[in-house]
Amino acid sequence: MIIFRSISEIREKLRHPAVTIGNFDGVHLGHREIFRRVRELARAADGVSVVVTFLPHPLQVVSPGKAVKLITSPGEKEALIEASGIDYLLVIPFDAAFAAIAARDFVQRVLVETLGTEQLVIGYDYAFGRGREGDVTLLRELGERFGYRVELLQPICSGATVYSSTAVRNLVSAGDVEGVLAVLGRHYSLNGTVVHGQQRGRALGFPTANLETDKDLLPAAGVYAVKARIGAQLYDGACNIGTNPTFQNERLSLEVFLFDFQGDLYGREVSLFFLERLRGEQRFPDLEALKAAIAADVARCRSILKDAAIIEYHDGN
């Protein structure tokens, strides 16, 4: 996949491009269906598939008070879009000046004059441009003028749950890492760096790795059965997210106890995949009760993870 990080990097129109535009945070199953359709249209026209997105997320600019928690980092999103088989990704820097551009001007300047869009696919609820005026009605009106075709994809769902970034955020925030699999299409994951902690886990007989992550969206506080990838190796583990109320901490921490791991982890990068939530965070009356609870958690995690496999993003062929 070729990535353009500004409109000015595109020197000439692309070959019969089929294009989609959106934020695509999370690259969930609904987004993947959009990408699949874009690829189909591109192949039928002997052209190329193109995704247009923005950095940072527009809500972080136009509604900073909402503090939207992103499902994917910019790097994760790019990797997931590439895994979808897309040919070109245009990442447009988004700021207040860009937010003020009228949708009509954006369509003419970017979609038509820069990309040469011939087919445009959008999700059922997407709108862009100043005041969100770039809806399907306007896009089709401009399509007749500039010679591109617009296809609107209807909501894609599993039962009563519509695939959406909001649904993913709600599920993860509630700790429902099993339920989110049906919307996200993969196990929720995060990357982190191992840093020094309080060394309490070692004293309790369960040495934990403290992770520092720039992931915006963390699962709810509690204990989780996880798989951890370190380099090329995969380990089973138990992860705790919370403030360690037994020790009356205030700072949120993310700790993972890796089963059957030997070695020094400080400074190493770890990818965590959340498979199941065991329980919420609890305060225990003493250290012995805490040790007993951790031992029970570890035993349960071993049972859960013994025959489990992580589900990662695979191509959308």
Secondary structure as UniProt FT lines:
FT   STRAND          2..4
FT   HELIX           7..9
FT   STRAND          18..21
FT   TURN            25..26
FT   HELIX           29..44
FT   TURN            45..46
FT   STRAND          49..55
FT   HELIX           58..62
FT   HELIX           64..66
FT   HELIX           74..83
FT   TURN            84..85
FT   STRAND          88..93
FT   HELIX           96..99
FT   HELIX           103..106
FT   HELIX           107..114
FT   STRAND          119..123
FT   TURN            124..125
FT   HELIX           130..132
FT   HELIX           136..146
FT   STRAND          149..153
FT   STRAND          157..158
FT   TURN            159..160
FT   STRAND          161..162
FT   HELIX           165..173
FT   TURN            174..175
FT   TURN            177..180
FT   HELIX           181..184
FT   STRAND          189..195
FT   HELIX           200..204
FT   STRAND          209..212
FT   STRAND          222..230
FT   TURN            231..232
FT   STRAND          233..242
FT   HELIX           245..247
FT   STRAND          253..258
FT   TURN            259..260
FT   TURN            266..267
FT   STRAND          269..279
FT   HELIX           287..305
FT   TURN            306..307
//
